[in-house]
C-alpha cells in the first residue's frame, strides 16, 4: 500500500524514487542508492545531495494523472 503521509527518512526504502523533503530544497524526487550509500536527486540531472541537502522525511510518489489507483 502506498505511503501517503510523511515518514521519517530512516524508514525510507533503498533504490526506488520517492518524494522526499529536504529543508534546503523542499519536496523533491530522489532515491537512496544502496550501492553509493547516498541520496540522489532527480533535479535536472541525478546528483548526490550534500550534507546541507539531506532529506528528513519521505513518502511514495503520487500516481501520474489518469492512472488507475493501486489495489488495496
N, C-alpha and C positions, 0 to 999 in steps of 0.2 A: 504494500500500500504506500503510495507516495507521501512523503513528509511535507505538509503544507504550513507547518509552524517553524519558526527559527529554532534550531537546535545548537547546543554548544559545539564548537568546532572540533573538539576532541572526539566526538562521536561520528564524524564525517567518514563516509567510505572512501577508499582509495580508487584512483584510476577511472573515475566517472565524473562527467561535467555536472556541476552543481551551481546553484545560486548561492553565493557567499557574501557576507557583509564584512567589508574592510573599513575601519574608522577613517582611513585616508581617502578611499575611493567610493565608499557606499556599496550598493549591491552590484556585484559583477559576476560574470560566469567564469568559473575556474575549476581546476581539478587538482587533487593532491596526487602527485606522481610517487608511487611507492618506490620505484627504481631510483629516482633522484632525491627522494625524501624532501620534496619542495612543492609549494603551491604554484601552479602555472596558470596565468590569466589568459583569457581569450580576447582581451582588449587589443584590437588592431593586429597584433602578432602574439603568438604564445611567448610569454616572458615569465621568468621566475619573479615572484613577489619578494621584495626586500623586507628587512626586519620591520620597518615602519608601516608596511602594507599588509601584514599578516591578518588573515580573516579571523573573526571572533565567533561567527555563527554561520550556519548553513541551512539550506532547505532544497528539496528537489526542484528542478526546473519545472515550470508550468507546461502543460501541453500546448503545442502550437495552435493558432486559431483554426477552427474547423475540425480539429482532431477529436476522435471519439474518446470519451472518458475511459480510463483504465478500469477493468473489472475490480470489484471489491469495494 
